[in-house]
Amino acid sequence: MSFTLPELPYAHDALAPYMSRETLEYHHDKHHKAYVDNGNKLLQGSGLEGKSLEEIVRGSFGKNAGLFNNAGQHYNHLHFWQWMKPNGGGDKIPAALEKKIVADLGSVAKMKEDFIQAGTTQFGSGWCWLAVKDGKITVTKTANGENPLVHGGKPILGCDVWEHSYYIDYRNRRPDYLKAFVDHLINWEHVEQMFTAAMK
């Protein structure tokens, strides 16, 4: 398969004031496009042509750094746009997912606190995650373009803590960006879809 840049599922200014038009124009139209363009070049001759994106991510990890970095970031960003929506976030969590969060992480409030803490303490560039691993929801973080797929898990929610994701709007205030993401942007319906698929 070749990589293609998806359209955003909302207008560039739909997530304001929590994520600005300018941020999305740079982040989606330039950064994500670069991962797609570079990934397509690096995919040629890699032996992974024709594989699914998940297979390319797993197959290149630890073996082909250039391809992995771009394929991993393409995978992460494909979902990142879907993990957000206007008027999202908060506690509007589908019942089955909420029940599992409480069972595995203690409470919704504890999950949010741990998720924000994971993103705040990720040194340098990376991501913080909710992932399903061994049948349980866990909070984790990864460096650069890594994601739970290459660590035996299945991501159900991720937040990009690379500076290009928040610096225009929040400068160096990463915790404020993460709090805004959790409180106002998360598309819990997409999280639920990925959770349901991950539990099969």
C-alpha positions as CSV (number, residue, x, y, z in Angstrom):
1,M,0.0,0.0,0.0
2,S,1.1,3.6,-0.5
3,F,0.5,6.2,2.1
4,T,-2.0,9.0,1.4
5,L,-2.7,12.2,3.4
6,P,-6.3,12.1,4.6
7,E,-8.5,15.2,4.7
8,L,-9.1,16.5,8.1
9,P,-12.5,15.4,9.4
10,Y,-13.4,19.0,10.3
11,A,-12.5,22.5,9.2
12,H,-9.0,23.8,10.0
13,D,-10.5,26.3,12.5
14,A,-13.1,23.8,14.1
15,L,-10.9,23.0,17.1
16,A,-10.3,26.6,18.1
17,P,-9.5,28.0,20.6
18,Y,-7.9,24.8,21.9
19,M,-6.1,24.1,18.7
20,S,-5.8,26.9,16.1
21,R,-6.2,27.0,12.4
22,E,-2.5,27.9,12.1
23,T,-1.5,24.8,14.1
24,L,-3.6,22.5,12.0
25,E,-2.3,24.1,8.7
26,Y,1.3,23.4,9.8
27,H,0.7,20.1,11.6
28,H,-1.6,18.4,9.1
29,D,-0.8,20.2,5.8
30,K,3.0,20.3,6.2
31,H,4.2,17.9,8.9
32,H,1.9,15.0,8.2
33,K,2.2,15.5,4.5
34,A,6.0,15.2,4.9
35,Y,5.6,11.8,6.7
36,V,3.4,10.6,3.8
37,D,5.8,11.8,1.1
38,N,9.0,10.5,2.8
39,G,7.3,7.3,3.8
40,N,6.3,6.5,0.2
41,K,9.8,7.0,-1.0
42,L,11.3,4.9,1.7
43,L,8.7,2.1,1.2
44,Q,10.0,1.4,-2.3
45,G,12.5,-1.4,-2.2
46,S,11.9,-2.1,1.5
47,G,10.3,-5.5,1.1
48,L,7.2,-4.2,2.9
49,E,5.3,-2.9,-0.2
50,G,1.8,-4.3,-0.3
51,K,1.6,-4.8,3.5
52,S,-1.0,-3.0,5.7
53,L,0.2,0.1,7.5
54,E,0.2,-1.7,10.8
55,E,2.4,-4.5,9.3
56,I,4.8,-1.8,7.8
57,V,5.1,-0.1,11.2
58,R,5.8,-3.4,13.0
59,G,8.0,-4.8,10.2
60,S,10.2,-1.7,10.0
61,F,10.7,-1.2,13.8
62,G,14.3,-1.8,14.7
63,K,15.2,-2.7,11.1
64,N,14.6,0.3,8.9
65,A,14.7,3.5,11.0
66,G,13.8,5.9,8.2
67,L,10.8,4.0,7.1
68,F,9.7,3.3,10.6
69,N,9.8,6.9,11.7
70,N,7.7,8.1,8.8
71,A,5.3,5.1,8.8
72,G,4.9,5.3,12.5
73,Q,4.1,9.0,12.4
74,H,1.7,8.5,9.5
75,Y,-0.2,5.8,11.6
76,N,-0.2,8.0,14.7
77,H,-1.4,11.0,12.8
78,L,-4.1,9.2,10.9
79,H,-5.7,8.5,14.2
80,F,-4.7,11.7,15.9
81,W,-7.1,13.7,13.7
82,Q,-9.8,11.2,14.4
83,W,-9.2,11.3,18.1
84,M,-10.3,15.0,18.2
85,K,-13.5,16.7,17.4
86,P,-15.2,20.1,18.2
87,N,-16.8,20.1,21.6
88,G,-15.1,16.8,22.6
89,G,-13.4,15.8,25.7
90,G,-14.8,15.8,29.2
91,D,-16.6,12.9,30.7
92,K,-18.9,12.0,27.8
93,I,-17.4,8.5,27.6
94,P,-19.4,5.6,26.2
95,A,-20.5,3.3,29.0
96,A,-18.6,0.1,28.2
97,L,-15.4,2.0,27.7
98,E,-15.9,4.0,30.9
99,K,-16.5,0.8,32.9
100,K,-13.3,-0.7,31.6
101,I,-11.3,2.5,32.4
102,V,-12.6,2.5,35.9
103,A,-11.8,-1.3,36.3
104,D,-8.3,-1.0,35.0
105,L,-7.2,2.5,36.0
106,G,-9.2,3.3,39.1
107,S,-11.4,6.1,37.9
108,V,-11.9,8.4,34.9
109,A,-10.2,11.2,36.9
110,K,-7.2,9.0,37.6
111,M,-7.0,8.0,33.9
112,K,-6.9,11.7,32.8
113,E,-4.4,12.6,35.5
114,D,-2.1,9.7,34.5
115,F,-2.5,10.4,30.7
116,I,-1.6,14.1,31.2
117,Q,1.3,13.1,33.5
118,A,2.6,10.7,30.8
119,G,2.5,13.4,28.2
120,T,4.1,16.0,30.4
121,T,7.0,13.7,31.5
122,Q,7.8,12.4,28.0
123,F,11.2,14.0,27.5
124,G,11.6,15.6,24.1
125,S,9.3,14.5,21.3
126,G,6.8,11.7,21.5
127,W,3.3,10.6,22.4
128,C,1.2,9.6,25.4
129,W,-1.3,6.8,25.0
130,L,-4.2,4.8,26.3
131,A,-3.6,1.3,24.9
132,V,-5.0,-2.2,25.4
133,K,-2.3,-4.7,26.4
134,D,-3.1,-8.2,27.6
135,G,-6.8,-7.3,27.8
136,K,-6.3,-4.3,30.1
137,I,-6.3,-0.6,29.3
138,T,-2.9,1.0,30.2
139,V,-1.4,4.5,30.2
140,T,1.9,4.7,28.5
141,K,4.3,7.0,26.6
142,T,6.7,6.6,23.7
143,A,9.5,8.6,22.2
144,N,9.4,10.1,18.7
145,G,7.2,8.1,16.3
146,E,6.9,4.9,18.3
147,N,3.5,3.7,19.4
148,P,2.1,0.8,21.4
149,L,1.9,-1.4,18.3
150,V,5.6,-2.1,18.5
151,H,5.4,-2.8,22.3
152,G,2.8,-5.5,22.2
153,G,-0.2,-3.2,22.7
154,K,-3.0,-1.7,20.6
155,P,-3.5,2.1,20.9
156,I,-7.0,3.4,21.5
157,L,-6.1,7.1,22.3
158,G,-2.9,9.1,21.7
159,C,-1.8,12.7,22.1
160,D,1.1,14.1,20.1
161,V,3.5,16.0,22.4
162,W,6.0,17.0,19.6
163,E,6.4,20.7,19.8
164,H,4.8,21.3,16.4
165,S,1.6,20.0,17.9
166,Y,1.2,22.8,20.5
167,Y,4.0,25.4,20.3
168,I,2.1,27.9,18.2
169,D,-0.8,27.9,20.6
170,Y,0.8,27.1,24.0
171,R,4.5,27.9,23.6
172,N,6.3,25.8,26.3
173,R,3.1,25.1,28.3
174,R,2.8,21.4,27.4
175,P,0.6,20.6,30.5
176,D,-1.9,23.3,29.5
177,Y,-2.1,21.8,26.0
178,L,-2.6,18.3,27.3
179,K,-5.4,19.5,29.7
180,A,-7.1,21.3,26.8
181,F,-6.9,18.1,24.7
182,V,-8.4,15.9,27.5
183,D,-11.1,18.5,28.6
184,H,-12.2,19.8,25.2
185,L,-11.0,17.8,22.2
186,I,-11.1,14.0,22.7
187,N,-13.5,12.2,20.4
188,W,-14.5,9.4,22.8
189,E,-16.6,7.7,20.0
190,H,-13.4,7.1,18.0
191,V,-11.6,5.9,21.2
192,E,-14.5,3.5,21.8
193,Q,-14.3,2.1,18.2
194,M,-10.6,1.4,18.6
195,F,-11.2,-0.1,22.1
196,T,-13.9,-2.4,20.7
197,A,-11.6,-3.6,17.9
198,A,-8.6,-4.0,20.3
199,M,-10.6,-6.3,22.6
200,K,-11.5,-8.8,19.9
